[in-house]
Amino acid sequence: MSIFIYIAAPGTESIYILKLSQKKYLTKIQQINTEGEPQPILLLPEKNLLYVGIRPKNRIDTYYIDNEKKIYKVHSIQLEYPINHISTDQTKNFLFCSSYHGNLIYLISLNHFGYPEHILFTIKNIYGCHFSQVDIENKILFSTALKENKIYMHKISEMIENNTINFKKHLIMGKNSGPRHLSFHPTKKYLYSINEFNGTVDVINIHNMENINIIQNINMLPIEYTGKFWGADIHITQCGKFLYATDRSANILTVFSVHEVFGTLKIINHYITEKQPRSFHIDHNDQYLFIVGQQSNSLTVYHMNDKTGLLHFLNNFSINNNPLWVTTY
Ligand SMILES: O=C1O[C@H](COP(=O)(O)O)[C@@H](O)[C@H](O)[C@H]1O
């Protein structure tokens, strides 16, 4: 089966759509002008929709994905602040949009078409908020406050039903670590944080909300690396056996194995990859890893070995320019 790849390229104010054929060829099937710089994107296959955060006239545009997997714009909602990350709750009725510059999270309701309707609630004072996502039980929203070195936790039912937040907890992360993106273990109660400023990944035990704690802090870069740290993205596989993380300064993609019971990490390998890899994506069958480089202006596709987690270069495609976010259908 073919895989369709969606890439936000703010440098040319466009979304690229590429097709990875069964024979592993990459072809461009559409490049659409977004009338503004697209940054985070989120694909909702259940409704054939693609949400795109646009700046500097801040908004979320919604695109419909047709049978050929091409897109056209169907809806737009204005926002006060630019957004850096979009996620949905587990019922796909709400969006959570994090704003690093606005230090907040917008909770937005979706109508029956899946279009963003109203800002229901705004969680304020999350300094340098780069990411927010609800846990698999659809109860607690976890978000990163990069400038505070904290991870915040909020109960989503309170915000949706009562327009309030009484329940608010936070976990203090390493000093000057800068937690940026998170990834939830698919079946166990562990959470992984990539830290922008210290080249590390944290493993967090979230079994008991009264006692959330960091159980491991591991360096993600080779010991001989002496450059600056600039951690970016982190994703765990659907099988829960492997975790991947990127650094934009070292241009390295690190592969970890995940302990079956304790969720802890062990480095398997490092790969030199695209230049300034701000975003990458793993397809839902854990078969391919797609990574874009803001400086190299290209996409690389790797095949993932399901037994070892190791990557094998498959293909590369030029993206003009500053590709910043990638996802697939
Ligand atoms: O990861 C980062 O994100 C912030 C915000 O990104 P922006 O594209 O919204 O400006 C950025 O300022 C920071 O330098 C970068 O490391």
Ligand as a Chemical Component Dictionary entry (heavy atoms), coordinates in Angstrom:
data_LIG
# 
_chem_comp.id                   LIG 
_chem_comp.type                 NON-POLYMER 
_chem_comp.pdbx_formal_charge   0 
_chem_comp.three_letter_code    LIG 
# 
loop_
_chem_comp_atom.comp_id 
_chem_comp_atom.atom_id 
_chem_comp_atom.alt_atom_id 
_chem_comp_atom.type_symbol 
_chem_comp_atom.charge 
_chem_comp_atom.model_Cartn_x 
_chem_comp_atom.model_Cartn_y 
_chem_comp_atom.model_Cartn_z 
_chem_comp_atom.pdbx_ordinal 
LIG O1 O1 O 0 12.299 24.733 19.696 1  
LIG C1 C1 C 0 12.233 25.905 19.595 2  
LIG O2 O2 O 0 11.049 26.549 19.542 3  
LIG C2 C2 C 0 10.927 27.916 19.873 4  
LIG C3 C3 C 0 9.658  28.391 19.224 5  
LIG O3 O3 O 0 9.707  28.137 17.865 6  
LIG P1 P1 P 0 9.114  29.157 16.833 7  
LIG O4 O4 O 0 9.321  28.551 15.495 8  
LIG O5 O5 O 0 7.682  29.309 17.217 9  
LIG O6 O6 O 0 9.872  30.446 17.061 10 
LIG C4 C4 C 0 12.112 28.678 19.359 11 
LIG O7 O7 O 0 12.007 30.014 19.661 12 
LIG C5 C5 C 0 13.369 28.047 19.918 13 
LIG O8 O8 O 0 14.494 28.739 19.490 14 
LIG C6 C6 C 0 13.453 26.659 19.398 15 
LIG O9 O9 O 0 14.563 26.038 19.881 16 
# 
loop_
_chem_comp_bond.comp_id 
_chem_comp_bond.atom_id_1 
_chem_comp_bond.atom_id_2 
_chem_comp_bond.value_order 
_chem_comp_bond.pdbx_ordinal 
LIG O1 C1 DOUB 1  
LIG C1 O2 SING 2  
LIG C1 C6 SING 3  
LIG O2 C2 SING 4  
LIG C2 C3 SING 5  
LIG C2 C4 SING 6  
LIG C3 O3 SING 7  
LIG O3 P1 SING 8  
LIG P1 O4 DOUB 9  
LIG P1 O5 SING 10 
LIG P1 O6 SING 11 
LIG C4 O7 SING 12 
LIG C4 C5 SING 13 
LIG C5 O8 SING 14 
LIG C5 C6 SING 15 
LIG C6 O9 SING 16 
# 
